[in-house]
Amino acid sequence: MEAKQFRKIFLRVYLVVMASEWLQNPYVYSLFREEKALEEREVATLYIATYVSAASSAFLTGYMADRFGRKISCLMFCIIHSLASSSVKFDAMWILIMGRILSGIGLNLLWTSFESWMITEYNARALNQSLFPLSAMFGVMTKYNCMTAILAGAVGYCIVQVSGSKSNPFIVGVFLDAVAALLILWTWNENNGASANHKSCGQDDLGCDTTVKMPDERGTSTLGDPRIWVLSFASCCFEGVMFIFTFFWPGTLRGAHDTEHPDHGDNTPYGVIFASFMAAMVLGAILFSFFIRNENYATTEQATTTGAILPTLLLGAALFLGASSFLVAALSKAELHLYSTFLLLEFCNGVYVPAMAYYRGMIVDDSNRALTYGLMNIPLFIFVVVALYTTSGDREEHRQTVFVLSAVLLLTAAVSVVLGLGLPAIRSGFSKIRNEEDMHDIDSVEKDGSELDNVG
């Protein structure tokens, strides 16, 4: 009952703010490039402004969230995101740039504060001792997030068709941000990273402070843990190329469609295409949840070793298949081939997101969780800025180069994950088995000794 209540309190806020983001996502590029008729370099400048802002504010937003509370940070996201969304109604370049700067700050808050609040609250309610593991929560988050994105993509498409403007989904997002802010105020506790005595919270006790440290036995760590750097590198590679992908996929599919059907007008259904991407991502999240929850192993050795390496295998496989998708996309020009590879890429994204969140939840300490997440994202944002800055006038040739480089990066990330996370997990698993066997042998010896004493 407690786990169900917790999941309800978190997801109804998280899904509302994600719906606001997903309404806008398919139309960012096409709004600037097509409706506002900006040059390719100007659109790249707006994207660069977003990620420069995100990289610059990562440390401060993470520190403020840990110091003053994740609930306050989530409320700040709703305000900042609303202002960023409203800016698209203006045509002045400086206003658009300011909106993108706010969007970058909001991006940091979205990626750090909500997940940090959830994990700390999860531990504060002692749900790690329940039948609802944290890995299951991440699987549920990803699955319902993708389903929300599907619905938002369809709704956004209808809004654009009815209103005739690609800026109106952004305005609907402002309303959703307001709804999320009210839900946060009414239903969420405050928690932060400072150590404090934690008082027990009932499921309806929404006014209590859930400041808590994650237990040591969960294997938490700081930036000194090499696994943090492995996760940061993998995150930089995969999420970086996915950000680049959001910049390229609308124009890539539009160009392929215009080449094959030159007599058709501008009728590319971006919202519907985006919804199909999210459907593929749902399948990836379901696959992750299926394997992680399947823990009925015949032996202790099988349970220990498989439980140690399975998340790594899924993460590594997602990175490898993602690399293959980019390589095929770089060599393809047919609309159907490109669309199919993009679907496979989003399927890999569905496996990657809960796998990465699972590792972050297990490794990073609650006391500085938001700050650590923010610092882990800095290389990612720098990578995206550099990639966007190199955007050239020959879009087709540049697209092929970017996709090939993306494939190389994902292959490198897959190798680093296997070596940095998989091998230590295997050694740890076999070490645990040996320890259990040694303890069993000691118990057997003591038992035999006791029996001999009794006989004597």
C-alpha positions in Angstrom: 0.0 0.0 0.0 2.8 2.4 0.9 4.6 1.7 -2.4 1.5 2.2 -4.4 0.8 5.5 -2.7 4.4 6.7 -3.3 4.2 5.7 -6.9 1.0 7.6 -7.4 2.3 10.8 -5.6 5.4 10.9 -7.8 4.1 9.8 -11.2 1.2 12.1 -11.4 3.6 15.1 -11.1 6.4 13.5 -13.2 4.1 12.6 -16.1 2.5 16.0 -16.2 5.9 17.8 -16.5 7.1 15.3 -19.0 3.8 15.8 -21.0 4.6 19.5 -21.2 8.1 18.7 -22.5 6.9 16.0 -25.0 4.3 18.4 -26.5 7.1 20.7 -27.6 9.8 18.3 -28.5 8.8 17.3 -32.0 8.3 20.9 -33.1 11.4 22.7 -31.7 13.4 22.4 -34.9 10.6 22.7 -37.4 9.2 25.8 -35.5 12.5 27.7 -35.8 13.5 26.4 -39.2 10.2 26.3 -41.1 7.6 28.5 -39.4 10.0 31.3 -38.3 12.2 30.8 -41.4 15.5 30.9 -39.6 18.7 29.8 -41.2 20.3 26.5 -40.3 23.1 28.3 -38.5 20.6 30.4 -36.5 18.7 27.3 -35.5 22.0 25.7 -34.4 22.8 28.8 -32.4 19.5 28.5 -30.5 20.3 24.8 -29.7 23.8 25.8 -28.7 22.4 28.5 -26.3 20.3 25.7 -24.6 23.2 23.4 -23.9 25.8 26.1 -23.1 23.2 27.3 -20.5 22.7 23.7 -19.3 26.5 23.1 -18.9 27.1 26.5 -17.2 24.2 26.0 -14.7 24.8 22.3 -13.9 26.9 22.8 -10.8 24.7 25.6 -9.3 21.4 23.9 -9.9 22.6 20.7 -8.5 24.1 22.3 -5.4 21.0 24.4 -4.8 18.7 21.4 -5.1 20.8 19.5 -2.5 21.2 22.5 -0.2 17.7 24.0 -0.3 15.5 21.1 -1.3 14.4 19.1 -4.3 10.8 20.2 -4.0 11.7 23.8 -4.3 13.9 23.0 -7.3 11.0 21.1 -9.0 8.8 24.2 -8.5 11.5 26.4 -10.0 11.6 24.1 -13.0 7.8 24.7 -13.6 8.4 28.4 -13.5 11.5 28.5 -15.7 10.0 26.0 -18.2 6.9 28.1 -18.5 8.9 31.2 -19.3 11.0 29.3 -21.9 7.9 27.9 -23.5 6.2 31.3 -23.7 9.3 32.8 -25.5 8.5 31.0 -28.8 5.5 33.3 -29.4 8.0 36.1 -30.2 10.1 36.6 -33.3 12.9 38.7 -31.9 16.1 36.7 -31.9 17.3 37.9 -28.5 14.0 36.8 -26.9 14.3 33.4 -28.5 17.9 33.1 -27.3 16.8 34.1 -23.7 14.1 31.4 -23.9 16.6 28.8 -24.9 18.9 29.8 -22.1 16.0 29.3 -19.6 15.3 26.0 -21.4 18.8 24.9 -20.6 18.5 25.7 -16.9 15.1 23.9 -16.9 16.7 20.9 -18.6 19.1 20.5 -15.7 16.4 20.8 -13.1 14.2 18.2 -15.0 17.1 15.7 -15.2 18.3 16.1 -11.6 15.7 17.3 -9.2 12.7 15.0 -9.9 14.7 11.8 -9.9 16.7 12.9 -6.8 13.4 13.7 -5.0 12.0 10.3 -5.9 15.0 8.2 -4.8 15.4 10.1 -1.5 11.7 9.7 -0.8 11.9 6.1 -1.8 14.6 5.5 0.8 13.0 7.7 3.4 9.8 5.5 3.3 12.0 2.4 3.6 10.6 1.0 0.3 13.9 -0.7 -0.4 12.7 -3.3 2.2 9.4 -3.8 0.4 8.6 -6.0 -2.7 8.9 -2.9 -4.9 12.5 -2.6 -5.9 14.0 0.7 -7.2 14.8 -0.9 -10.6 11.0 -1.6 -11.0 10.3 2.0 -10.3 12.7 3.1 -13.0 11.0 0.7 -15.4 7.6 2.0 -14.5 8.8 5.6 -15.0 10.2 4.9 -18.4 7.2 2.9 -19.6 4.6 5.5 -18.5 6.8 8.4 -19.6 6.9 6.9 -23.1 3.1 6.3 -23.1 2.7 9.9 -22.1 5.0 11.0 -24.9 2.8 9.0 -27.4 -0.3 10.7 -26.2 1.4 14.1 -26.2 2.7 13.6 -29.7 -0.8 12.8 -31.0 -2.3 15.8 -29.0 0.4 18.1 -30.3 -0.2 17.1 -33.9 -3.9 17.8 -33.4 -3.2 21.2 -31.9 -0.9 22.1 -34.8 -3.5 21.0 -37.4 -6.3 22.9 -35.8 -4.5 26.1 -34.9 -2.1 26.2 -37.8 0.9 27.1 -35.7 3.7 25.0 -34.2 4.1 27.3 -31.3 0.7 26.5 -29.7 1.8 23.1 -28.2 4.4 25.2 -26.2 1.6 27.3 -24.7 -0.4 24.2 -23.7 2.8 23.1 -22.0 2.7 26.3 -19.9 -0.7 25.2 -18.6 0.6 21.7 -17.7 3.5 23.2 -15.9 1.1 25.2 -13.7 -0.9 22.0 -12.9 2.4 20.2 -12.0 3.4 23.1 -9.7 0.1 22.9 -7.8 0.4 19.1 -7.4 3.9 19.5 -6.0 2.8 22.2 -3.5 -0.1 20.0 -2.3 1.2 16.5 -2.3 5.1 16.4 -2.0 7.3 16.4 1.0 10.6 18.4 1.0 13.9 16.5 1.0 17.5 17.5 0.5 21.0 16.2 0.7 22.0 17.4 4.2 22.3 14.8 6.9 19.6 14.9 9.4 17.6 12.7 11.7 14.7 11.3 9.8 11.3 10.9 11.3 8.9 8.3 10.2 6.4 9.4 7.5 3.0 7.9 7.1 1.5 7.7 3.6 -0.7 10.8 4.3 1.9 12.7 6.3 2.9 15.1 3.6 4.3 17.8 5.8 7.2 15.8 7.3 10.8 16.3 6.3 12.3 13.3 4.5 15.9 14.3 4.6 17.8 11.0 4.7 21.1 9.4 3.7 21.1 6.3 1.6 22.2 3.3 3.6 25.9 2.3 3.1 25.0 -1.2 2.1 23.4 0.1 -1.1 26.9 0.7 -2.4 26.6 4.4 -2.8 29.6 6.5 -3.7 30.9 9.9 -4.7 32.8 11.1 -7.7 35.8 9.2 -6.5 34.2 5.9 -7.6 35.4 5.0 -11.1 32.0 3.6 -11.9 30.7 7.2 -11.8 33.1 8.1 -14.6 32.1 5.1 -16.6 28.5 6.2 -16.3 29.4 9.8 -17.2 31.2 8.7 -20.3 28.4 6.4 -21.4 25.8 9.1 -20.7 27.9 11.7 -22.6 28.0 9.4 -25.6 24.5 8.0 -25.8 22.5 11.0 -24.6 24.8 13.3 -26.5 24.1 11.6 -29.8 20.4 11.4 -28.9 20.3 15.2 -28.5 22.0 15.5 -31.9 19.4 13.1 -33.2 16.6 15.3 -32.1 18.2 18.1 -34.2 18.6 16.0 -37.3 15.7 13.5 -37.5 13.0 16.0 -38.7 15.1 17.4 -41.5 16.4 13.9 -42.4 13.0 12.4 -42.8 11.7 15.5 -44.5 14.5 15.5 -47.0 14.1 11.7 -47.8 10.3 12.2 -48.2 10.8 15.2 -50.6 13.3 13.2 -52.6 10.9 10.2 -53.1 7.7 12.3 -53.3 8.6 15.7 -54.8 5.0 16.4 -55.7 3.9 16.3 -52.1 3.6 19.5 -50.0 4.8 20.2 -46.4 2.6 17.5 -44.7 5.2 15.7 -42.6 3.3 14.5 -39.5 6.1 15.2 -36.9 3.8 14.6 -33.9 2.7 11.2 -35.2 6.3 10.2 -36.1 7.4 11.2 -32.6 4.6 9.2 -31.1 5.8 6.1 -33.0 9.3 6.7 -31.7 8.0 6.7 -28.2 6.0 3.5 -28.8 9.3 1.8 -29.8 10.8 3.3 -26.6 8.0 1.7 -24.5 8.9 -1.7 -25.9 12.5 -1.2 -24.9 11.4 -0.2 -21.3 9.1 -3.3 -21.1 12.0 -5.5 -22.2 14.3 -4.1 -19.5 11.6 -4.5 -16.8 10.9 -8.1 -17.9 14.5 -9.2 -17.6 15.2 -7.3 -14.4 12.1 -8.7 -12.6 12.8 -12.3 -13.7 14.8 -13.3 -10.7 13.7 -16.9 -10.3 17.1 -18.6 -10.6 17.8 -22.3 -9.8 21.0 -21.8 -7.8 22.6 -19.1 -5.7 25.5 -18.9 -8.1 23.2 -18.2 -11.0 21.2 -15.6 -9.1 24.3 -13.8 -7.9 26.2 -13.7 -11.2 23.2 -13.0 -13.4 21.9 -10.4 -11.1 25.3 -8.7 -11.1 25.8 -8.6 -14.9 22.3 -8.5 -16.4 21.8 -4.7 -16.1 25.2 -4.3 -17.7 24.4 -6.7 -20.5 21.2 -4.8 -21.3 23.0 -1.4 -21.2 25.8 -2.7 -23.4 23.4 -4.3 -25.9 21.4 -1.0 -26.1 24.6 0.9 -26.9 25.8 -1.6 -29.5 22.4 -1.7 -31.3 22.2 2.1 -31.2 25.6 2.3 -32.9 24.4 -0.1 -35.6 21.3 2.0 -36.1 23.4 5.2 -36.6 25.7 3.4 -39.0 22.8 2.1 -41.2 21.2 5.6 -41.1 24.4 7.1 -42.3 24.5 4.8 -45.3 20.7 5.0 -46.2 18.7 7.5 -48.2 15.4 5.7 -48.5 12.7 7.1 -46.3 11.5 3.7 -45.0 15.0 2.6 -44.2 15.7 5.7 -42.2 12.5 5.6 -40.4 13.1 1.9 -39.4 16.5 2.6 -38.1 15.2 5.5 -36.1 12.6 3.2 -34.5 15.3 0.7 -33.5 17.3 3.6 -32.1 14.4 4.6 -29.9 13.9 1.0 -28.8 17.5 1.1 -27.6 16.8 4.3 -25.8 13.9 2.6 -24.0 16.4 0.0 -22.6 19.1 2.6 -21.9 17.1 5.0 -19.8 16.0 2.7 -17.0 19.3 0.9 -17.1 21.3 4.1 -16.6 18.8 5.3 -13.9 19.2 2.0 -12.1 22.9 2.4 -11.9 22.8 6.0 -10.9 20.3 5.1 -8.1 22.6 2.3 -6.8 25.9 4.2 -7.0 25.3 7.9 -6.2 24.8 9.0 -2.6 21.6 10.8 -1.6 23.6 13.5 0.3 24.8 15.1 -3.0 22.7 13.3 -5.6 21.4 16.3 -7.5 24.9 17.9 -7.6 26.5 14.7 -8.8 23.9 14.3 -11.5 24.5 17.9 -12.7 28.3 17.4 -12.8 27.8 14.1 -14.7 25.8 16.0 -17.4 28.5 18.7 -18.0 30.5 16.6 -20.5 27.3 15.7 -22.2 26.3 19.3 -22.8 29.8 20.3 -23.9 29.8 17.5 -26.4 26.4 18.6 -27.8 27.6 22.2 -28.1 30.7 21.2 -30.0 28.7 18.9 -32.3 26.1 21.6 -33.1 28.8 24.3 -33.6 30.2 22.2 -36.5 26.9 22.3 -38.3 27.7 23.1 -41.9 25.7 24.3 -44.9 25.8 20.9 -46.7 23.3 19.2 -44.5 23.3 15.8 -46.2 27.1 15.3 -46.1 27.2 16.7 -42.5 24.4 14.3 -41.5 26.3 11.3 -42.7 29.5 12.4 -40.9 27.6 13.0 -37.6 25.8 9.6 -37.8 29.1 7.7 -38.5 30.8 9.5 -35.6 27.8 8.8 -33.4 28.1 5.1 -34.2 31.8 5.1 -33.2 31.0 6.8 -30.0 28.3 4.4 -29.0 30.6 1.4 -29.8 33.3 2.9 -27.5 30.7 3.5 -24.8 29.5 -0.1 -25.1 33.1 -1.4 -24.6 33.6 1.0 -21.6 30.4 -0.2 -19.9 31.3 -3.9 -20.3 34.9 -3.3 -19.0 34.0 -0.7 -16.3 30.8 -2.1 -15.0 30.4 -5.7 -16.2 33.8 -7.2 -15.2 33.8 -5.7 -11.7 30.2 -6.9 -11.2 31.2 -10.5 -12.3 34.2 -10.5 -9.8 31.9 -9.1 -7.1 29.3 -11.8 -7.8 31.8 -14.7 -7.6 33.4 -13.2 -4.6 30.0 -13.1 -2.9 29.4 -16.7 -3.8 32.8 -17.7 -2.4 32.1 -15.9 0.8 28.7 -17.6 1.1 30.4 -21.0 0.5 33.1 -20.2 3.1 30.5 -19.3 5.7 28.6 -22.5 4.9 31.7 -24.5 5.3 32.5 -22.8 8.7 28.9 -23.5 9.8 29.3 -27.1 8.8 32.5 -27.5 10.7 31.1 -25.9 13.8 28.0 -28.2 13.6 30.2 -31.3 13.2 32.3 -30.2 16.1 29.2 -29.7 18.3 28.0 -33.2 17.4 31.3 -34.8 18.3 31.3 -33.0 21.6 27.8 -34.3 22.3 28.9 -37.8 21.5 32.0 -37.5 23.7 
